Amino acid sequence: MSSSPASASRYFGPLATLAVVAADRVTKLWVESSLELWSAHPVIPGFFDLVHSQNRGMAFGLMNDGANSTTRWLLIAVSIALLGFLVQLTVRAWRDAHQAVPMPLFLILGGAIGNLWDRIQQGYVVDFLDFSLAGWHWPAFNIADSAITTGALWLIWQMWRPQQAPAGKQA
């Protein structure tokens, strides 16, 4: 059994998941060791800051103010259930794809693992990328959030774009 470039490319997805988890862990550990909690360090003044924040709620800080241990365990349980669904979906798609790798699912999976890791280990998710422009401020986020968003948008784009017939199969 020889290894062709097509079969080797099948492993880019799992490697992308591992890369997202590793990048997420490394950057969060760096932020926690380098920046004081709730501090902001301008990178591009008025546009981009590095911050050290803790999100005990959901995306965009929803439920962050009223977060307690019940909220934490509820979010962990929901995250584990969604992660299980994602793993099943990703493994099935990867197995059935033969040569094509469903990269968006692997990115979402890596991001979900990264944020779940924080939530289980610490009870909150570390966020540190903070953007604002002309009085508009986006909630702080992290590498895992970026991977989830990129994967979701990429998946939506793949679902909505016209499908091309394989060469030789066109009508």
N, C-alpha and C positions, 0 to 999 in steps of 0.2 A: 504494500500500500504506500504510494508516494504522496508526498505533501505538495499540493499545488498552491499557487498564490490565492486561489478562490477559497480553498479550505483553510489556509492560514488566516485569511481575512475574517473568518467566522469568529476568531478569538479576539478581535478588536473590541467587540461589545463588552465581554466580561472584563477585559483589560481596562476599558473606559470606566466601568463601574468601580474597579479597584482604584483607578487614578483619581476619580472624583472623591471617594472616601478618604484616600490618603491626603489629597490636597486640602480637603475640608478639615481633617484632623490637624494637619500641620499648621494651617493658617489660624485656626481657633486656638490652638495651644500657644502660638506666637502672640496672638492678641492678648490672651489671658496673662502671659508672662511679661509682656512689654507695655501694655497700656493700662492705666488705672481705670477701675470700673467707672462707667458713666463719663469718661473723659472723651474729648474730641480733638483730633489732630488734623488740621487742614492740610490737604495734599494739593488741591487746586481751590484756593479760597473762593467761597461763594458757590462752589459747584460740588466738590468731592472731599469728604472727610473720612478718616479712619476713626472709628469710635469703638468703645467696648461696652456693649449693652447685653442685657440678659432678657430674653423673651420667654416668659413662663406660659404664654398663651399660644395662640395659633398664628397663622400667616398674617402679616401686616399688623401684628400686635393685638389682634382680636382676643378678647378674654384675658389680656395680660394684667389688667388692673385688679380683677377679681379672682386671679388664679390662686388656688390652694392645693392641698395634697389630693383632694378628690379630682380636681381639674387635671392635675398632673397624671394621675393613674388612668383617668378617662382618655386623655390624649395619647398616652402610651398604648392603651388597649386598641384605640382606633388606628393608631399608627401601625401596630403589629398586624392588625387585620388587613389594612390596606397594603402593607408590605407583603403579606402572604399572597394576596391577590396579584400584586405586581410580579412577584417571583413566579407564580404559576403562569401568568400571561407571558412573561419574558421567556421562560423556559420553553413554553409551547411554541411561541413565535420563533425562537432561535432554532428549535428542533425542526420545525416545519419549513423554515426558510431555505434550507439546503445550502445556498451560496450567499444569499443576501442577509445582512446582519441588521436587525431592527434597533439601530443605535439609539433612537429616542427613548425606548424603553429602558435601555441600560443606563442612560443618563438620569432618568427619573429614579430608577432603582438606587443608583449611587447616592443621589441627593437624599432620598428617603432614609437610607441607612445612616448617612452622616448626621441628620437631624435627630433620628431616633436614638442614636448613640448618646448624643448630648442629653436628651430628655431622660433617658434611663440612668445615665451616670450622674447627672447633676441636677436634674429636675427643671432645667431650662435650656434653651438653645442660645448659643453665643452668636450675636450678630455684630458686624463691624464695618460693612460697606454702606456709606451714608451719602446720598446724593440730594442736592437741592438746586433749584434754578428759578430765578425771578420770583422769590417768595413761595414757590411750590416745593414741598419737601416730601420725598419718598421715604417710607419706613426703612430703617436699616435692615440689611440682609447679609447673607453669607454665601460661600461657595456652593453649599448644598442647595440652597434656594435657587441660585443661578442655574445649576444643573437641572433642577426640577422644571423651572420655567422654560429653559431652552429646550429640554426634551419634550415638554407638553406642546410648545408652539411648533416644534419640528414635526411632532406626531399629527397635530391638526393640519399642518401644511400637507403632509403626505396623504392624509385622508381626503383632502379637498382637491388636490391637484388631479388633472386628468391622467388616467393610467395609460401607459404606452404598451402596445402589444409587443411581445418579443420579436426579434428579427425573423423573418420568414413566416410569421403567423398573421400578418396583416391582411385585411379583407380587400 
